[in-house]
Amino acid sequence: MKKYIIYILFIAIAFAACKKSELDRFPQTEISPALFFNTESDLVLYTTGLLSMSDRGSYLSDQNSDNLVTTANVEVKNVMAGNVSPQNMTSGWEWDRLRDINYFLENYSKAKVTADIKNHYAGLARYYRAMFYIDKVKRFSDVPWYSGTMNPGDQALYKGRDPRALVMDSVMADLAFAYQHVRESVPSGTPGKWAIATFYSRAALYEGTYRKYHSELNLTGTANAFLETAVKISNEIMTSGKFSIYNTGHSDQDYATLFNSQDLTANPEVILANIFDYSKNRGQDVNIVFGDYEQSPAKDLIKTYLMKDGSRFTDQPNYDKMGFVQEFQNRDPRLTQTVVYPGWIQVPNTTPYVQRLNKSFSGYHQLKGYVNSTDASIKNGVDFPVYRYAEVLLNYAEALAELGTLTQQQLDMSVNLIRKRAGMPNLNLIQANASPDALLQQQYGNITANVGVILEIRRERRIEFAFESTRFDDLMRWKAGKLLTNSPEGIYFAGLGKYDLTGDGIPDIILIDQSLPIPDEDKKEKNSLGVKLAYYRTGTFGSDATVYLKNVNTGSAIVTESAVRDFQEPKYYYRPIPQQQVLLNPNLKQIFGW
């Protein structure tokens, strides 16, 4: 039976607004530490209010990466278009949550409980503080470090940025403390020791690779220490014996089970689950990932998946001219558990779904995160895997590869366990380094050693975590922002004419020239099944057509936009501090060209 956590409504330590800073506040309702921080129940109540986890909205969060085509007004597109400046940037410099965390850390020790109990809740708070600061560092790099709550008149409110190295050392100290002191046994749906260890591993890998590839930080010499921490913590999770890759031998469905289950609390791969249950008034339906709501998968992601025999799809003759049905044949089984495939049936229908080709979308439809049901309780009751053991294994392998010490045995106990679940052949270290993927080498041209295996680990990470909100961070830490300048494309069509999209050899749609009108319903052609073809007026981008192709007559992939994208390095790896904050605190200086 599923376990449930009682989500206690946080009695917030709210603070009145002040013109100078979010940190410069007094509580609206004064809560005396002497009256509140007395019992373990008090500590539980406060730290439950600090609970922060990703949820199923993460399936909508890859819009700022090259995994998706999007019509949304996402920040990175505005940055590359030159539309972002300190004057119009208003987000990202919020500090309220940090004040709530630090207020707890200043007062928890007053509780009349044992030291191990105090340390457990302090560890949770420091974990949340580490998460807070990681987000700030990702966005701004150097940021002020505040270890306590600030009061009006405190000069520290007006200090400048602290160096990234200082902030990240403090973050890692917080995570080390949390990992050491937070209990292993905690209520379902809340972070315990191993969840914190997973984030610890993630943070160490992020910072280690970021420093390695971003010479503008002048921290390259310190990168290996973080990578070694990522290896150490990942290995401790692995040797704990607490987790394993979910694998029942059904490679065509085991991966999908992680994203469509009503209960993940007993899944051996899930280190932390965000629990949803419609009957308990805790539901979340994100079926808008499917179809044409702002986003659709990009061809660049589709072509990254290997063939089922482990060979490269991009080594196939004319791979870039394969139609929708052909490109799904004999591929890594995770592809058809991530993206809608030919022959897929959407309930309550009984016949295969035919792709919709709506304007400015790729034609591909996202399946991961979609719940194929009409039952509201089912759609709203799917749990979300916040931390998966697969990430730990990939963190471990990547960090070792970047350090130059990865062995075949270590590959077999990490990446190849993930591949085994998918029914894919093992990754061979010697073969990968002897014959790197030329296309991936073009994309990631700054790798100088162990090129082949690092490329394959990056491929594995992109595929395994597609649409789980990891891709953008990966591109940023690998210094691969230039990939975002490529205009995303969709399904390939050889030109005007009829096409089968369900895989039965019978045409489902017809592309007609944009100069022609779509026939009335009674005049539309039917296929051999007696089903009317779906008509699409086809032309070049900017016309009044519905489907855009670069070359209507000779064929091309669907094009979704014409905007010129420019990624300025290193500037666009960071964001400016909102100018209003700089005016309030002149000690804050813009960096990296902002």
C-alpha positions as CSV (number, residue, x, y, z in Angstrom):
1,M,0.0,0.0,0.0
2,K,1.2,3.5,-0.8
3,K,2.5,5.5,2.1
4,Y,1.4,9.0,2.5
5,I,3.1,12.0,4.1
6,I,0.8,14.5,5.8
7,Y,1.7,17.8,4.1
8,I,1.6,20.3,7.0
9,L,0.7,23.8,6.0
10,F,3.8,25.9,6.7
11,I,3.4,28.4,9.5
12,A,5.5,30.9,7.5
13,I,8.0,33.2,9.1
14,A,6.9,36.0,6.9
15,F,8.7,39.2,6.6
16,A,7.5,42.7,5.7
17,A,8.7,44.2,2.5
18,C,11.4,46.8,2.5
19,K,12.7,49.0,-0.2
20,K,16.3,48.0,0.2
21,S,16.4,44.2,0.2
22,E,14.4,41.0,0.8
23,L,16.9,40.2,3.5
24,D,16.3,43.5,5.3
25,R,13.0,42.5,7.0
26,F,11.3,41.9,10.4
27,P,8.7,39.2,10.9
28,Q,5.2,40.4,10.2
29,T,4.0,38.2,13.0
30,E,6.8,37.9,15.6
31,I,7.4,34.3,16.6
32,S,9.6,34.2,19.6
33,P,12.3,31.5,19.4
34,A,11.9,30.8,23.1
35,L,8.2,30.0,22.6
36,F,8.4,28.1,19.3
37,F,11.7,26.2,19.0
38,N,11.2,23.9,22.0
39,T,10.2,20.4,20.8
40,E,10.9,18.1,18.0
41,S,7.3,18.8,16.8
42,D,8.3,22.4,16.4
43,L,11.3,21.4,14.3
44,V,9.2,19.1,12.2
45,L,6.7,21.8,11.6
46,Y,9.2,24.4,10.5
47,T,11.3,22.1,8.2
48,T,8.2,20.6,6.6
49,G,7.4,24.2,5.6
50,L,10.8,24.4,3.9
51,L,10.1,21.2,1.9
52,S,11.1,21.8,-1.7
53,M,11.0,19.1,-4.4
54,S,10.6,19.0,-8.2
55,D,7.3,17.7,-9.5
56,R,5.7,16.6,-12.7
57,G,6.0,20.1,-14.0
58,S,9.6,19.1,-14.7
59,Y,8.3,17.3,-17.8
60,L,7.6,20.8,-19.1
61,S,10.9,22.3,-18.1
62,D,13.1,21.2,-21.0
63,Q,11.8,24.1,-23.1
64,N,15.1,26.1,-22.7
65,S,17.2,23.2,-24.1
66,D,17.8,21.7,-27.5
67,N,15.5,18.7,-26.6
68,L,12.4,20.6,-27.5
69,V,10.8,23.0,-30.0
70,T,8.8,25.6,-28.1
71,T,6.6,28.5,-28.8
72,A,6.8,29.6,-25.2
73,N,8.5,32.9,-24.2
74,V,11.4,31.2,-22.5
75,E,14.3,33.2,-21.1
76,V,17.2,31.7,-23.0
77,K,15.6,32.5,-26.4
78,N,15.2,36.1,-25.3
79,V,18.8,36.2,-24.1
80,M,20.1,34.9,-27.5
81,A,17.9,37.4,-29.3
82,G,19.6,40.2,-27.4
83,N,16.4,41.1,-25.6
84,V,17.7,40.7,-22.0
85,S,19.5,43.4,-20.1
86,P,20.0,44.4,-16.4
87,Q,17.3,47.0,-17.0
88,N,14.5,44.6,-18.0
89,M,15.7,41.5,-16.0
90,T,13.5,41.4,-12.9
91,S,13.7,37.8,-11.7
92,G,16.2,35.5,-9.9
93,W,17.4,37.8,-7.2
94,E,14.8,36.8,-4.5
95,W,16.1,36.0,-1.0
96,D,13.0,35.4,1.1
97,R,13.5,31.6,1.2
98,L,17.1,32.0,2.4
99,R,15.9,34.2,5.3
100,D,13.4,31.5,6.3
101,I,16.1,28.8,6.3
102,N,18.7,30.9,8.2
103,Y,16.1,31.9,10.8
104,F,15.7,28.2,11.5
105,L,19.4,27.6,11.7
106,E,19.8,30.5,14.1
107,N,17.2,29.1,16.5
108,Y,16.8,25.3,16.2
109,S,19.4,24.6,18.8
110,K,17.1,26.1,21.5
111,A,14.9,23.0,21.3
112,K,15.0,20.6,24.3
113,V,15.9,17.5,22.3
114,T,19.0,15.4,21.9
115,A,21.9,16.5,19.7
116,D,21.2,13.9,17.0
117,I,17.6,15.1,16.7
118,K,18.8,18.7,16.4
119,N,21.5,17.7,13.8
120,H,18.9,15.9,11.7
121,Y,16.7,19.0,11.3
122,A,19.7,21.3,10.9
123,G,20.9,19.0,8.2
124,L,17.6,19.3,6.3
125,A,17.7,23.1,6.6
126,R,21.4,23.2,5.3
127,Y,20.4,20.9,2.4
128,Y,17.7,23.4,1.5
129,R,20.2,26.2,1.8
130,A,22.6,24.4,-0.5
131,M,19.8,23.9,-3.1
132,F,19.0,27.6,-2.8
133,Y,22.6,28.7,-3.4
134,I,23.3,26.2,-6.2
135,D,20.4,27.9,-8.1
136,K,21.9,31.3,-7.4
137,V,25.4,30.3,-8.5
138,K,24.1,28.6,-11.7
139,R,22.4,31.9,-12.6
140,F,24.8,34.6,-11.4
141,S,28.1,32.8,-10.4
142,D,29.4,35.2,-7.7
143,V,26.6,36.0,-5.2
144,P,26.6,37.3,-1.6
145,W,26.8,34.5,1.0
146,Y,24.6,35.0,4.0
147,S,24.8,32.5,6.8
148,G,22.4,34.3,9.1
149,T,19.3,36.5,9.0
150,M,19.8,40.2,8.4
151,N,18.2,43.1,10.3
152,P,17.7,46.7,9.2
153,G,20.9,48.6,9.4
154,D,23.2,45.5,9.1
155,Q,26.1,46.5,6.8
156,A,26.3,43.0,5.4
157,L,23.1,43.8,3.6
158,Y,25.0,46.1,1.3
159,K,28.1,44.0,0.6
160,G,29.0,42.9,-2.9
161,R,29.2,39.5,-4.5
162,D,31.2,36.9,-2.7
163,P,33.5,34.8,-5.0
164,R,32.0,31.7,-6.5
165,A,34.7,29.6,-4.8
166,L,33.7,30.8,-1.3
167,V,30.0,30.3,-2.0
168,M,30.5,26.8,-3.3
169,D,32.8,25.8,-0.5
170,S,30.0,26.8,1.9
171,V,27.5,24.9,-0.2
172,M,29.6,21.7,-0.1
173,A,30.0,22.2,3.7
174,D,26.3,22.3,4.1
175,L,25.8,19.2,2.0
176,A,28.5,17.3,3.9
177,F,26.8,18.2,7.2
178,A,23.4,17.2,5.9
179,Y,24.7,13.9,4.4
180,Q,26.3,13.0,7.7
181,H,23.4,13.9,10.0
182,V,20.1,13.5,8.2
183,R,18.4,10.3,9.1
184,E,18.0,7.4,6.6
185,S,14.5,6.6,7.8
186,V,12.2,9.6,7.1
187,P,8.5,9.9,6.2
188,S,7.7,8.9,2.6
189,G,7.9,11.8,0.2
190,T,10.5,13.7,2.2
191,P,14.3,13.8,1.7
192,G,16.5,11.5,3.8
193,K,20.2,10.6,3.9
194,W,20.3,9.0,0.5
195,A,18.3,11.7,-1.3
196,I,20.7,14.3,0.1
197,A,23.6,12.2,-1.0
198,T,22.2,12.1,-4.5
199,F,21.9,15.9,-4.6
200,Y,25.4,16.1,-3.1
201,S,26.7,14.0,-6.0
202,R,24.9,16.1,-8.5
203,A,26.2,19.3,-7.1
204,A,29.8,18.1,-7.0
205,L,29.6,16.8,-10.6
206,Y,28.0,20.1,-11.8
207,E,30.7,22.3,-10.2
208,G,33.6,20.1,-11.1
209,T,32.7,19.9,-14.8
210,Y,31.7,23.6,-14.9
211,R,35.1,24.6,-13.5
212,K,36.9,22.3,-15.9
213,Y,35.3,23.7,-19.0
214,H,34.8,27.3,-18.0
215,S,38.2,28.9,-18.1
216,E,36.7,32.4,-17.5
217,L,36.3,31.4,-13.8
218,N,40.0,30.9,-13.3
219,L,39.1,27.8,-11.2
220,T,40.2,25.0,-13.6
221,G,42.8,23.8,-11.1
222,T,40.1,23.1,-8.5
223,A,37.8,21.1,-10.7
224,N,39.2,17.7,-9.8
225,A,38.4,18.0,-6.1
226,F,34.7,18.4,-6.9
227,L,34.8,15.5,-9.4
228,E,36.5,13.3,-6.8
229,T,33.7,14.2,-4.4
230,A,31.1,13.2,-7.0
231,V,32.8,9.8,-7.4
232,K,33.1,9.3,-3.6
233,I,29.5,10.1,-2.7
234,S,28.1,8.3,-5.7
235,N,30.2,5.2,-4.8
236,E,28.9,5.3,-1.2
237,I,25.3,5.3,-2.5
238,M,26.1,2.4,-4.8
239,T,27.8,0.3,-2.2
240,S,25.1,1.0,0.3
241,G,23.0,-1.7,-1.4
242,K,19.9,0.3,-0.9
243,F,19.0,0.9,-4.6
244,S,19.1,-0.8,-8.0
245,I,18.0,-0.1,-11.5
246,Y,14.3,-1.0,-12.0
247,N,14.5,-3.9,-14.4
248,T,11.9,-6.7,-14.7
249,G,13.3,-7.8,-18.0
250,H,10.6,-5.9,-20.1
251,S,12.8,-3.5,-22.0
252,D,9.8,-2.1,-23.8
253,Q,8.1,-0.8,-20.6
254,D,10.4,-0.8,-17.6
255,Y,11.7,2.7,-18.3
256,A,8.2,4.1,-18.8
257,T,7.1,2.6,-15.5
258,L,9.2,5.2,-13.7
259,F,7.1,8.0,-15.2
260,N,3.5,6.6,-15.2
261,S,3.3,4.7,-11.9
262,Q,0.6,5.4,-9.2
263,D,3.1,4.4,-6.5
264,L,6.9,4.8,-6.7
265,T,7.6,4.4,-3.0
266,A,8.6,0.7,-3.4
267,N,10.5,1.1,-6.6
268,P,14.1,0.2,-6.0
269,E,15.4,2.9,-8.4
270,V,13.6,5.8,-6.8
271,I,15.6,7.4,-4.1
272,L,13.0,10.2,-3.5
273,A,9.5,10.3,-4.9
274,N,7.1,13.3,-5.0
275,I,3.9,11.5,-4.0
276,F,0.5,12.4,-5.7
277,D,-2.9,11.0,-4.8
278,Y,-6.1,12.5,-6.3
279,S,-8.2,10.9,-3.5
280,K,-6.1,12.8,-0.9
281,N,-6.6,16.1,-2.7
282,R,-3.0,16.0,-3.9
283,G,-3.0,15.7,-7.6
284,Q,-1.1,17.0,-10.6
285,D,-2.1,16.5,-14.3
286,V,0.5,17.6,-16.9
287,N,-1.1,15.9,-19.9
288,I,-0.5,19.2,-21.7
289,V,3.0,17.8,-22.5
290,F,1.2,15.9,-25.3
291,G,0.3,17.4,-28.6
292,D,0.7,21.1,-29.3
293,Y,0.9,23.0,-26.0
294,E,3.9,25.2,-26.4
295,Q,6.4,22.3,-26.8
296,S,7.3,19.3,-28.9
297,P,10.3,17.1,-29.2
298,A,13.1,18.2,-31.6
299,K,14.7,16.0,-34.3
300,D,18.1,16.6,-32.7
301,L,17.0,14.6,-29.7
302,I,15.4,11.9,-31.8
303,K,18.6,11.2,-33.8
304,T,20.7,10.9,-30.6
305,Y,19.1,7.6,-29.8
306,L,21.2,4.6,-30.9
307,M,20.0,1.7,-33.0
308,K,18.9,-1.3,-30.9
309,D,22.1,-3.2,-31.8
310,G,24.1,-0.3,-30.3
311,S,25.2,1.2,-33.6
312,R,24.7,4.9,-34.3
313,F,21.5,6.0,-36.0
314,T,23.5,8.8,-37.6
315,D,25.8,6.3,-39.3
316,Q,22.8,4.9,-41.2
317,P,22.7,5.8,-44.9
318,N,20.6,9.0,-45.5
319,Y,19.6,9.1,-41.8
320,D,18.7,12.7,-42.2
321,K,16.1,11.9,-44.9
322,M,14.3,9.2,-43.1
323,G,10.6,9.7,-42.6
324,F,8.7,9.4,-39.4
325,V,7.9,5.6,-39.6
326,Q,11.4,4.6,-40.7
327,E,13.3,6.5,-38.1
328,F,11.6,4.7,-35.2
329,Q,12.5,1.2,-36.5
330,N,15.0,-0.8,-34.5
331,R,15.9,2.0,-32.1
332,D,16.8,2.1,-28.4
333,P,13.6,1.1,-26.7
334,R,13.6,4.2,-24.6
335,L,12.7,6.2,-27.7
336,T,9.2,4.8,-27.9
337,Q,8.8,5.2,-24.2
338,T,9.7,8.9,-24.5
339,V,8.2,10.0,-27.8
340,V,4.9,9.0,-29.5
341,Y,5.7,6.3,-32.1
342,P,4.0,5.0,-35.2
343,G,1.1,2.8,-34.2
344,W,0.7,4.2,-30.7
345,I,-3.0,4.3,-29.6
346,Q,-4.4,7.1,-27.4
347,V,-7.2,6.0,-25.2
348,P,-10.2,5.9,-25.5
349,N,-9.5,5.3,-29.2
350,T,-8.9,1.9,-30.6
351,T,-7.1,2.9,-33.8
352,P,-3.5,4.3,-34.1
353,Y,-2.9,7.9,-33.4
354,V,-2.0,10.1,-36.4
355,Q,0.5,12.9,-35.6
356,R,-0.9,16.4,-35.8
357,L,1.3,18.8,-37.8
358,N,0.3,22.1,-36.2
359,K,2.1,25.3,-37.2
360,S,5.5,26.0,-35.5
361,F,5.6,22.5,-33.9
362,S,7.9,19.6,-34.8
363,G,5.3,17.0,-35.5
364,Y,6.7,14.8,-32.8
365,H,4.7,14.4,-29.6
366,Q,6.1,13.9,-26.1
367,L,5.0,10.7,-24.4
368,K,7.2,10.9,-21.3
369,G,5.1,12.6,-18.6
370,Y,1.9,11.9,-20.4
371,V,-0.7,9.6,-18.7
372,N,-2.6,7.6,-21.4
373,S,-5.9,7.6,-19.5
374,T,-9.2,9.5,-19.4
375,D,-9.6,8.8,-15.6
376,A,-8.8,12.0,-13.6
377,S,-7.8,10.0,-10.5
378,I,-5.2,8.1,-12.6
379,K,-3.9,11.2,-14.5
380,N,-3.6,13.2,-11.2
381,G,-2.2,10.3,-9.1
382,V,1.1,9.5,-10.9
383,D,4.2,9.9,-8.6
384,F,7.2,11.8,-9.8
385,P,10.8,10.4,-9.3
386,V,12.7,13.3,-7.8
387,Y,15.9,11.4,-7.6
388,R,16.7,8.2,-9.4
389,Y,19.5,5.8,-8.9
390,A,20.2,6.0,-12.7
391,E,21.5,9.5,-12.0
392,V,23.9,8.3,-9.4
393,L,25.4,5.8,-11.8
394,L,25.8,8.3,-14.5
395,N,27.3,10.9,-12.2
396,Y,29.8,8.3,-11.1
397,A,30.8,7.3,-14.6
398,E,31.0,10.8,-15.9
399,A,33.1,12.1,-13.0
400,L,35.5,9.2,-13.4
401,A,35.7,9.7,-17.2
402,E,36.5,13.4,-16.7
403,L,39.2,12.5,-14.1
404,G,40.6,10.0,-16.7
405,T,40.4,7.0,-14.4
406,L,37.3,5.2,-15.7
407,T,37.7,1.5,-16.2
408,Q,35.5,-1.1,-18.0
409,Q,34.6,-2.6,-14.7
410,Q,33.3,0.8,-13.5
411,L,31.3,1.2,-16.7
412,D,29.8,-2.2,-16.2
413,M,28.6,-1.3,-12.7
414,S,27.2,2.0,-13.8
415,V,26.2,3.0,-17.4
416,N,25.8,-0.6,-18.5
417,L,23.3,-1.4,-15.8
418,I,21.1,1.4,-17.3
419,R,21.6,0.1,-20.8
420,K,20.8,-3.4,-19.7
421,R,17.4,-2.2,-18.4
422,A,16.8,-0.8,-21.9
423,G,17.9,-4.0,-23.6
424,M,20.9,-2.2,-25.2
425,P,24.4,-3.6,-25.7
426,N,27.1,-2.7,-23.2
427,L,29.2,0.4,-23.8
428,N,32.8,-0.7,-24.4
429,L,35.5,1.7,-23.1
430,I,38.2,0.8,-25.6
431,Q,35.9,0.8,-28.6
432,A,34.3,4.1,-27.6
433,N,37.6,5.9,-27.3
434,A,38.9,4.3,-30.5
435,S,36.0,5.5,-32.6
436,P,34.3,8.6,-31.2
437,D,31.0,9.7,-32.8
438,A,32.0,12.3,-35.3
439,L,28.7,14.2,-35.0
440,L,28.9,14.4,-31.2
441,Q,32.5,15.5,-31.5
442,Q,31.3,18.5,-33.6
443,Q,28.8,19.3,-30.9
444,Y,31.2,19.0,-28.0
445,G,34.5,20.1,-29.4
446,N,36.2,21.1,-26.2
447,I,36.8,17.5,-24.8
448,T,40.5,16.8,-24.9
449,A,40.9,13.3,-23.4
450,N,38.8,10.1,-23.2
451,V,36.7,11.7,-25.9
452,G,34.8,8.7,-27.1
453,V,33.6,7.5,-23.7
454,I,32.7,11.0,-22.5
455,L,30.6,11.6,-25.6
456,E,28.8,8.3,-25.0
457,I,28.1,9.1,-21.4
458,R,26.7,12.4,-22.4
459,R,24.5,10.7,-25.0
460,E,23.3,8.3,-22.3
461,R,22.5,11.1,-20.0
462,R,20.6,13.0,-22.6
463,I,18.5,10.0,-23.5
464,E,17.9,8.7,-20.0
465,F,16.9,12.1,-18.6
466,A,15.1,13.5,-21.6
467,F,12.3,15.9,-20.5
468,E,13.4,15.7,-16.8
469,S,14.8,19.2,-16.7
470,T,18.5,18.3,-16.8
471,R,19.5,19.1,-20.3
472,F,20.0,22.9,-20.0
473,D,22.2,22.5,-16.9
474,D,24.2,19.9,-18.7
475,L,24.8,22.1,-21.7
476,M,25.8,25.0,-19.4
477,R,28.3,23.0,-17.4
478,W,29.8,21.4,-20.5
479,K,30.2,24.9,-22.0
480,A,28.0,23.8,-24.9
481,G,25.7,26.8,-25.1
482,K,26.5,27.2,-28.8
483,L,24.2,24.2,-29.5
484,L,21.2,26.3,-28.5
485,T,21.9,28.5,-31.6
486,N,20.7,25.7,-33.9
487,S,17.2,26.2,-35.1
488,P,15.2,23.2,-34.0
489,E,13.6,20.9,-36.7
490,G,10.9,18.3,-36.9
491,I,9.7,15.3,-39.0
492,Y,11.3,14.9,-42.4
493,F,9.0,14.9,-45.5
494,A,10.3,14.2,-49.0
495,G,8.0,16.8,-50.5
496,L,4.3,17.3,-51.2
497,G,2.2,14.1,-51.3
498,K,0.7,11.4,-49.1
499,Y,2.3,9.9,-46.1
500,D,1.8,7.0,-43.7
501,L,2.4,8.0,-40.1
502,T,1.0,5.0,-38.3
503,G,3.3,2.3,-39.8
504,D,0.7,0.2,-41.6
505,G,1.7,1.3,-45.1
506,I,-1.5,3.2,-45.7
507,P,-1.4,7.0,-46.1
508,D,-2.9,9.1,-43.3
509,I,-2.1,12.7,-44.3
510,I,-1.5,14.6,-47.5
511,L,0.7,17.7,-47.9
512,I,-0.6,20.1,-50.5
513,D,0.9,23.3,-51.9
514,Q,0.1,26.4,-49.9
515,S,-1.6,27.9,-53.0
516,L,-4.3,25.3,-52.9
517,P,-7.4,25.4,-50.6
518,I,-8.1,22.5,-48.3
519,P,-11.1,20.6,-49.8
520,D,-14.5,20.5,-48.1
521,E,-15.1,17.5,-45.9
522,D,-17.1,15.6,-48.6
523,K,-14.4,16.2,-51.2
524,K,-11.5,14.9,-49.1
525,E,-9.7,11.8,-50.4
526,K,-10.1,8.6,-48.3
527,N,-7.4,6.0,-47.8
528,S,-8.0,2.2,-48.3
529,L,-9.4,2.0,-44.8
530,G,-12.1,4.5,-45.7
531,V,-10.6,7.2,-43.5
532,K,-10.3,10.7,-44.8
533,L,-6.8,12.0,-45.2
534,A,-5.7,14.9,-43.0
535,Y,-4.8,17.8,-45.3
536,Y,-2.0,20.3,-44.6
537,R,-1.1,23.3,-46.7
538,T,2.7,23.3,-47.1
539,G,5.1,26.1,-47.8
540,T,8.2,27.9,-46.6
541,F,8.5,29.6,-43.2
542,G,6.7,32.9,-43.0
543,S,4.0,32.0,-45.5
544,D,0.4,31.3,-44.5
545,A,1.0,27.5,-44.8
546,T,0.4,25.2,-41.8
547,V,3.5,23.0,-42.4
548,Y,6.8,24.8,-43.0
549,L,9.6,23.0,-45.0
550,K,12.9,24.5,-46.1
551,N,12.5,22.9,-49.5
552,V,8.9,22.1,-50.4
553,N,9.7,20.4,-53.7
554,T,12.8,18.5,-52.8
555,G,12.0,17.7,-49.2
556,S,13.3,18.7,-45.8
557,A,12.5,18.4,-42.1
558,I,9.8,20.6,-40.7
559,V,11.2,24.0,-39.7
560,T,9.7,25.8,-36.7
561,E,11.2,29.2,-36.6
562,S,13.4,31.6,-38.5
563,A,14.8,33.7,-35.6
564,V,18.6,34.2,-35.6
565,R,20.1,32.8,-32.4
566,D,23.4,34.1,-31.0
567,F,25.1,32.7,-27.9
568,Q,27.8,35.1,-26.7
569,E,30.5,33.3,-24.6
570,P,31.0,33.5,-21.7
571,K,28.3,36.2,-21.1
572,Y,25.2,34.1,-21.9
573,Y,26.2,31.4,-19.4
574,Y,25.1,33.9,-16.7
575,R,22.4,36.4,-16.0
576,P,22.6,40.0,-14.9
577,I,21.6,41.2,-11.5
578,P,18.4,43.2,-11.9
579,Q,19.4,46.9,-12.2
580,Q,17.0,48.0,-9.5
581,Q,19.1,45.9,-7.0
582,V,22.3,47.4,-8.2
583,L,20.9,50.9,-7.7
584,L,19.8,49.9,-4.1
585,N,23.2,48.4,-3.4
586,P,26.1,49.9,-5.4
587,N,28.5,47.3,-4.1
588,L,26.8,44.8,-6.4
589,K,28.7,44.8,-9.7
590,Q,27.8,43.2,-13.0
591,I,30.2,40.7,-14.4
592,F,31.0,38.8,-17.6
593,G,30.0,41.7,-19.9
594,W,26.6,42.4,-18.4
